[in-house]
């Protein structure tokens, strides 16, 4: 069996004395797209933030390519495991400034060809490089934030509801961009979403979180199929809010 | 020691009290409900200032370095405590304020003495320290509040930068500049307009005490320069110590909302 990209083992987490994650176990294979589902406050974002140590997980609970992530240099880990947030949170300046930011931290200067290549990967025209970030639409800004994350050449992407603030057309465009990236770059993707059409279209596997626990896990067609009695189907039908 | 109190000054104070009573009457007439506060504040100011007057007389008479250092320490502790209370929402704000003010004030006063601008005597150092520490306290409160607001308001951008491999310092750097700017602006602005809009306290005091205006302005120029230095030193220390309270050693942003 090949080494999984991510392995989460008995991960429990508390915040202000309140349990946020309870004994979570999860496995994500290389090149897989896994969707995390669950009601608000169920722990999806907390789990995602542990994977790049924006929140510190306990030692020996999360492994990246079989290595405990708490033993990896945290800045190097975050370059390998990129993250796209619900809000694009672009920095003031041009699109090119934003895309060049990550490599610059690592002492590398991107050439204009490299910036255009990253824009193309994120489905943005080359002339967007010199646009000011304040002039972009929500969907464009989110695709710039994807290009900005890709500039570090990550092998995995954590997506924290990146389409939830977008209109349906922009949402579809971002979704198609991510799918294309998985195919072209072989990225492993862990995606927090609450759109079922997104799950059915992109997910190889699904984990359902309820109250900090993994309540369901499996193939989305199976879990969300018409005859399904799984908790994921109940959640999709709005019975588990 | 009471017999040393200049009684002719006391009669002037009593005369000036007429203004307080007039203010209290206006408050009652306009239903501002401030009469009690006005009277309490006036009594407190009288007692506090007379007490510090006697304390200073005593310390000036002793005039030995440990006594001066003791008084400077007490002043700094009070300033740190006051500024720390203003920094609500900044973890360990009291410690941050005390360290920033101590650093800014010690460096400023140390340089003034080392450069021979003032002697390390009670009569020179204590009034000067009062101005430096008071100014540092204001700068520190401003900077801590601004860093807190910037870090809270810019949390999405800061986390985006952290997720790209930035350290806490790199991620918050653009917003820290704004905080230091905010802390230093008041003293820079008042230095620009000094003498044009109002005569500052030290200068007014010297002129009222009989010094020539040219002597008074010399001291005032030194005071303004020293306050700019104190603001820069304290502001820099406060920015550096405050932002660090919001990040862990593993470059994670710590906010109650996260």
Interface residues (C-beta under 8 A of the other chain):
Chain A: X52 X53 X54 X55 X56 X74 X75 X76 X78 X79 X82 X83 X85 X87 X88 X89 X90 X91 X92 X101 X102 X105 X106 X145 X148 X149 X152
Chain B: X156 X157 X159 X160 X161 X162 X163 X164 X165 X166 X167 X170 X174 X248 X250 X251 X252 X253 X258
